[in-house]
Amino acid sequence: MKVLPAGVTSVADVGSGAGFPGLPVKIMAPGLKMYLLEPVRKKALFLRHIVSALRLEGVEVLDRRIEEAEGLEVDAAMTRALYSVGEFIEKAGRIVTEKGLLLLSKGPKLSEELEGLDMDRITVTDVGLPFDGAVRHLVAVRR
Protein backbone atom coordinates (compact mmCIF):
# COMPACT_ATOMS: atom_id res chain seq x y z
CA MET A 1 0.00 0.00 0.00
CA LYS A 2 2.99 2.30 0.53
CA VAL A 3 3.64 2.56 -3.20
CA LEU A 4 0.11 2.26 -4.58
CA PRO A 5 -0.89 5.81 -5.59
CA ALA A 6 -4.28 7.38 -5.01
CA GLY A 7 -6.58 7.10 -7.99
CA VAL A 8 -5.74 3.48 -8.78
CA THR A 9 -9.01 1.60 -9.25
CA SER A 10 -7.91 -1.70 -10.80
CA VAL A 11 -4.95 -3.95 -10.04
CA ALA A 12 -3.64 -7.25 -11.41
CA ASP A 13 -1.62 -9.54 -9.14
CA VAL A 14 0.45 -11.47 -11.69
CA GLY A 15 1.44 -14.98 -10.59
CA SER A 16 -0.76 -14.65 -7.53
CA GLY A 17 0.04 -18.09 -6.09
CA ALA A 18 -1.55 -18.13 -2.64
CA GLY A 19 -2.89 -14.60 -3.13
CA PHE A 20 0.06 -12.46 -2.08
CA PRO A 21 0.14 -9.53 -2.40
CA GLY A 22 -3.23 -9.26 -4.17
CA LEU A 23 -5.57 -10.45 -1.41
CA PRO A 24 -4.07 -8.37 1.43
CA VAL A 25 -4.11 -5.31 -0.85
CA LYS A 26 -7.77 -5.97 -1.70
CA ILE A 27 -8.66 -6.35 1.99
CA MET A 28 -6.91 -3.06 2.80
CA ALA A 29 -8.50 -1.28 -0.19
CA PRO A 30 -11.91 -2.91 -0.68
CA GLY A 31 -12.91 -0.50 -3.47
CA LEU A 32 -10.21 -1.81 -5.82
CA LYS A 33 -11.10 -4.14 -8.68
CA MET A 34 -8.54 -6.95 -8.21
CA TYR A 35 -7.54 -9.51 -10.82
CA LEU A 36 -5.58 -12.51 -9.56
CA LEU A 37 -3.69 -14.09 -12.47
CA GLU A 38 -2.68 -17.65 -11.61
CA PRO A 39 -2.22 -20.25 -14.36
CA VAL A 40 -1.81 -23.27 -12.05
CA ARG A 41 -5.29 -24.78 -11.76
CA LYS A 42 -4.91 -26.00 -8.16
CA LYS A 43 -3.77 -22.55 -6.99
CA ALA A 44 -6.54 -20.80 -8.96
CA LEU A 45 -9.14 -23.08 -7.29
CA PHE A 46 -7.65 -22.23 -3.88
CA LEU A 47 -7.87 -18.50 -4.70
CA ARG A 48 -11.51 -18.83 -5.71
CA HIS A 49 -12.22 -20.66 -2.44
CA ILE A 50 -10.53 -17.95 -0.36
CA VAL A 51 -12.32 -15.15 -2.23
CA SER A 52 -15.64 -16.92 -1.60
CA ALA A 53 -14.87 -17.75 2.04
CA LEU A 54 -13.89 -14.14 2.76
CA ARG A 55 -16.87 -12.87 0.73
CA LEU A 56 -14.65 -10.49 -1.20
CA GLU A 57 -16.39 -8.55 -3.94
CA GLY A 58 -14.62 -7.14 -6.95
CA VAL A 59 -12.07 -9.95 -7.21
CA GLU A 60 -11.68 -12.01 -10.37
CA VAL A 61 -9.42 -15.05 -10.55
CA LEU A 62 -8.02 -15.54 -14.05
CA ASP A 63 -6.46 -18.96 -14.50
CA ARG A 64 -4.06 -17.92 -17.24
CA ARG A 65 -0.57 -16.59 -17.78
CA ILE A 66 0.07 -12.88 -18.28
CA GLU A 67 0.83 -13.59 -21.95
CA GLU A 68 -2.72 -14.97 -22.32
CA ALA A 69 -4.52 -12.08 -20.59
CA GLU A 70 -6.00 -10.58 -23.75
CA GLY A 71 -8.20 -7.54 -23.24
CA LEU A 72 -7.18 -7.02 -19.60
CA GLU A 73 -6.35 -3.39 -18.77
CA VAL A 74 -5.54 -2.21 -15.23
CA ASP A 75 -4.15 0.88 -13.52
CA ALA A 76 -1.44 -1.18 -11.80
CA ALA A 77 0.09 -4.63 -12.08
CA MET A 78 2.04 -6.19 -9.23
CA THR A 79 4.10 -9.29 -8.63
CA ARG A 80 5.96 -10.61 -5.64
CA ALA A 81 8.89 -12.65 -6.89
CA LEU A 82 7.95 -14.06 -10.25
CA TYR A 83 9.93 -11.89 -12.68
CA SER A 84 12.98 -9.67 -12.84
CA VAL A 85 12.20 -5.96 -13.18
CA GLY A 86 13.03 -5.99 -16.91
CA GLU A 87 10.95 -9.11 -17.56
CA PHE A 88 7.97 -7.66 -15.71
CA ILE A 89 8.14 -4.42 -17.70
CA GLU A 90 8.16 -6.47 -20.91
CA LYS A 91 5.38 -8.89 -19.94
CA ALA A 92 3.00 -6.77 -17.86
CA GLY A 93 3.52 -3.37 -19.46
CA ARG A 94 0.94 -4.16 -22.11
CA ILE A 95 -1.94 -4.64 -19.61
CA VAL A 96 -1.31 -1.38 -17.74
CA THR A 97 -3.06 1.84 -18.73
CA GLU A 98 -1.09 4.67 -20.33
CA LYS A 99 -0.35 6.33 -16.97
CA GLY A 100 -0.25 3.03 -15.10
CA LEU A 101 2.26 1.53 -12.72
CA LEU A 102 4.14 -1.75 -12.37
CA LEU A 103 4.95 -2.80 -8.80
CA LEU A 104 7.44 -5.44 -7.72
CA SER A 105 8.74 -6.66 -4.37
CA LYS A 106 12.43 -7.50 -4.68
CA GLY A 107 15.23 -8.80 -2.48
CA PRO A 108 18.94 -8.07 -2.09
CA LYS A 109 19.98 -8.52 -5.75
CA LEU A 110 17.87 -5.63 -7.01
CA SER A 111 20.80 -3.47 -8.13
CA GLU A 112 21.82 -6.15 -10.66
CA GLU A 113 18.30 -6.19 -12.13
CA LEU A 114 18.22 -2.41 -12.50
CA GLU A 115 21.37 -2.21 -14.61
CA GLY A 116 20.55 -0.84 -18.07
CA LEU A 117 16.96 0.14 -17.23
CA ASP A 118 15.52 3.67 -17.54
CA MET A 119 15.85 4.86 -13.95
CA ASP A 120 13.87 8.05 -14.70
CA ARG A 121 10.74 5.85 -14.65
CA ILE A 122 11.69 3.75 -11.60
CA THR A 123 11.33 4.50 -7.89
CA VAL A 124 12.58 2.18 -5.15
CA THR A 125 11.17 2.27 -1.61
CA ASP A 126 12.90 0.15 1.03
CA VAL A 127 10.76 -1.49 3.70
CA GLY A 128 12.10 -3.28 6.76
CA LEU A 129 10.33 -6.54 7.54
CA PRO A 130 9.24 -7.23 11.11
CA PHE A 131 10.86 -9.93 13.20
CA ASP A 132 14.00 -10.67 11.16
CA GLY A 133 14.98 -7.14 10.09
CA ALA A 134 15.33 -8.08 6.42
CA VAL A 135 14.74 -5.38 3.84
CA ARG A 136 12.47 -5.67 0.81
CA HIS A 137 12.68 -3.24 -2.07
CA LEU A 138 9.34 -2.07 -3.45
CA VAL A 139 9.97 -1.12 -7.06
CA ALA A 140 7.51 1.14 -8.87
CA VAL A 141 7.86 1.54 -12.63
CA ARG A 142 5.83 4.26 -14.29
CA ARG A 143 4.69 3.38 -17.78
One Martini backbone bead per residue (centre of mass of N, CA, C, O) as a GRO file, in nm:
protein
  143
    1MET     BB    1   0.053   0.066  -0.012
    2LYS     BB    2   0.299   0.266  -0.022
    3VAL     BB    3   0.299   0.255  -0.371
    4LEU     BB    4  -0.006   0.311  -0.403
    5PRO     BB    5  -0.177   0.524  -0.568
    6ALA     BB    6  -0.394   0.743  -0.603
    7GLY     BB    7  -0.659   0.635  -0.832
    8VAL     BB    8  -0.654   0.343  -0.811
    9THR     BB    9  -0.893   0.079  -0.938
   10SER     BB   10  -0.690  -0.137  -1.079
   11VAL     BB   11  -0.558  -0.478  -1.025
   12ALA     BB   12  -0.277  -0.697  -1.090
   13ASP     BB   13  -0.188  -1.025  -0.985
   14VAL     BB   14   0.103  -1.173  -1.087
   15GLY     BB   15   0.132  -1.472  -0.974
   16SER     BB   16  -0.042  -1.520  -0.701
   17GLY     BB   17  -0.093  -1.801  -0.586
   18ALA     BB   18  -0.190  -1.739  -0.250
   19GLY     BB   19  -0.246  -1.401  -0.277
   20PHE     BB   20   0.042  -1.260  -0.304
   21PRO     BB   21  -0.062  -0.934  -0.258
   22GLY     BB   22  -0.367  -0.909  -0.347
   23LEU     BB   23  -0.548  -0.973  -0.095
   24PRO     BB   24  -0.440  -0.764   0.111
   25VAL     BB   25  -0.497  -0.522  -0.068
   26LYS     BB   26  -0.803  -0.566  -0.093
   27ILE     BB   27  -0.864  -0.548   0.211
   28MET     BB   28  -0.739  -0.251   0.238
   29ALA     BB   29  -0.892  -0.198  -0.066
   30PRO     BB   30  -1.214  -0.263  -0.142
   31GLY     BB   31  -1.253  -0.075  -0.414
   32LEU     BB   32  -1.091  -0.258  -0.570
   33LYS     BB   33  -1.004  -0.409  -0.867
   34MET     BB   34  -0.921  -0.759  -0.869
   35TYR     BB   35  -0.663  -0.948  -1.030
   36LEU     BB   36  -0.592  -1.301  -1.038
   37LEU     BB   37  -0.305  -1.441  -1.173
   38GLU     BB   38  -0.333  -1.810  -1.223
   39PRO     BB   39  -0.234  -2.099  -1.402
   40VAL     BB   40  -0.267  -2.286  -1.163
   41ARG     BB   41  -0.534  -2.464  -1.091
   42LYS     BB   42  -0.506  -2.520  -0.784
   43LYS     BB   43  -0.456  -2.220  -0.708
   44ALA     BB   44  -0.714  -2.100  -0.834
   45LEU     BB   45  -0.910  -2.261  -0.655
   46PHE     BB   46  -0.810  -2.146  -0.390
   47LEU     BB   47  -0.873  -1.850  -0.453
   48ARG     BB   48  -1.176  -1.887  -0.487
   49HIS     BB   49  -1.225  -1.989  -0.202
   50ILE     BB   50  -1.121  -1.740  -0.047
   51VAL     BB   51  -1.305  -1.531  -0.175
   52SER     BB   52  -1.563  -1.668  -0.075
   53ALA     BB   53  -1.501  -1.694   0.233
   54LEU     BB   54  -1.450  -1.365   0.247
   55ARG     BB   55  -1.649  -1.208   0.064
   56LEU     BB   56  -1.522  -1.091  -0.196
   57GLU     BB   57  -1.543  -0.808  -0.388
   58GLY     BB   58  -1.386  -0.750  -0.691
   59VAL     BB   59  -1.284  -1.049  -0.770
   60GLU     BB   60  -1.066  -1.202  -1.020
   61VAL     BB   61  -0.997  -1.519  -1.143
   62LEU     BB   62  -0.719  -1.595  -1.362
   63ASP     BB   63  -0.640  -1.896  -1.544
   64ARG     BB   64  -0.357  -1.734  -1.647
   65ARG     BB   65  -0.129  -1.594  -1.826
   66ILE     BB   66  -0.012  -1.292  -1.913
   67GLU     BB   67   0.004  -1.367  -2.224
   68GLU     BB   68  -0.331  -1.448  -2.201
   69ALA     BB   69  -0.445  -1.141  -2.120
   70GLU     BB   70  -0.675  -1.052  -2.302
   71GLY     BB   71  -0.814  -0.724  -2.249
   72LEU     BB   72  -0.649  -0.642  -2.012
   73GLU     BB   73  -0.697  -0.345  -1.793
   74VAL     BB   74  -0.482  -0.156  -1.572
   75ASP     BB   75  -0.336   0.059  -1.337
   76ALA     BB   76  -0.203  -0.204  -1.196
   77ALA     BB   77   0.089  -0.415  -1.154
   78MET     BB   78   0.177  -0.713  -0.966
   79THR     BB   79   0.467  -0.867  -0.797
   80ARG     BB   80   0.675  -1.061  -0.602
   81ALA     BB   81   0.886  -1.316  -0.755
   82LEU     BB   82   0.865  -1.390  -1.071
   83TYR     BB   83   1.026  -1.135  -1.183
   84SER     BB   84   1.205  -0.929  -1.328
   85VAL     BB   85   1.196  -0.611  -1.402
   86GLY     BB   86   1.229  -0.637  -1.712
   87GLU     BB   87   1.020  -0.866  -1.753
   88PHE     BB   88   0.775  -0.712  -1.636
   89ILE     BB   89   0.771  -0.485  -1.835
   90GLU     BB   90   0.731  -0.665  -2.085
   91LYS     BB   91   0.472  -0.836  -1.987
   92ALA     BB   92   0.285  -0.603  -1.820
   93GLY     BB   93   0.278  -0.333  -1.984
   94ARG     BB   94   0.021  -0.409  -2.174
   95ILE     BB   95  -0.204  -0.395  -1.916
   96VAL     BB   96  -0.133  -0.099  -1.872
   97THR     BB   97  -0.201   0.196  -1.855
   98GLU     BB   98  -0.061   0.483  -1.964
   99LYS     BB   99  -0.045   0.578  -1.632
  100GLY     BB  100   0.074   0.338  -1.510
  101LEU     BB  101   0.179   0.058  -1.286
  102LEU     BB  102   0.464  -0.116  -1.165
  103LEU     BB  103   0.494  -0.380  -0.911
  104LEU     BB  104   0.769  -0.477  -0.693
  105SER     BB  105   0.919  -0.737  -0.498
  106LYS     BB  106   1.251  -0.719  -0.366
  107GLY     BB  107   1.570  -0.808  -0.308
  108PRO     BB  108   1.926  -0.793  -0.282
  109LYS     BB  109   1.953  -0.805  -0.627
  110LEU     BB  110   1.845  -0.538  -0.760
  111SER     BB  111   2.084  -0.384  -0.891
  112GLU     BB  112   2.122  -0.589  -1.123
  113GLU     BB  113   1.831  -0.544  -1.253
  114LEU     BB  114   1.874  -0.221  -1.311
  115GLU     BB  115   2.062  -0.257  -1.524
  116GLY     BB  116   1.978  -0.061  -1.813
  117LEU     BB  117   1.753   0.101  -1.697
  118ASP     BB  118   1.504   0.346  -1.670
  119MET     BB  119   1.533   0.551  -1.389
  120ASP     BB  120   1.312   0.775  -1.445
  121ARG     BB  121   1.069   0.539  -1.396
  122ILE     BB  122   1.210   0.459  -1.115
  123THR     BB  123   1.112   0.346  -0.784
  124VAL     BB  124   1.258   0.302  -0.453
  125THR     BB  125   1.130   0.124  -0.162
  126ASP     BB  126   1.220   0.067   0.162
  127VAL     BB  127   1.142  -0.230   0.370
  128GLY     BB  128   1.107  -0.340   0.683
  129LEU     BB  129   1.093  -0.638   0.839
  130PRO     BB  130   0.960  -0.812   1.066
  131PHE     BB  131   1.172  -0.980   1.311
  132ASP     BB  132   1.444  -1.001   1.094
  133GLY     BB  133   1.522  -0.716   0.932
  134ALA     BB  134   1.461  -0.729   0.657
  135VAL     BB  135   1.480  -0.615   0.313
  136ARG     BB  136   1.256  -0.460   0.094
  137HIS     BB  137   1.193  -0.381  -0.250
  138LEU     BB  138   0.992  -0.130  -0.383
  139VAL     BB  139   0.895  -0.131  -0.719
  140ALA     BB  140   0.835   0.150  -0.938
  141VAL     BB  141   0.684   0.163  -1.268
  142ARG     BB  142   0.644   0.388  -1.505
  143ARG     BB  143   0.488   0.404  -1.822
   0.00000   0.00000   0.00000
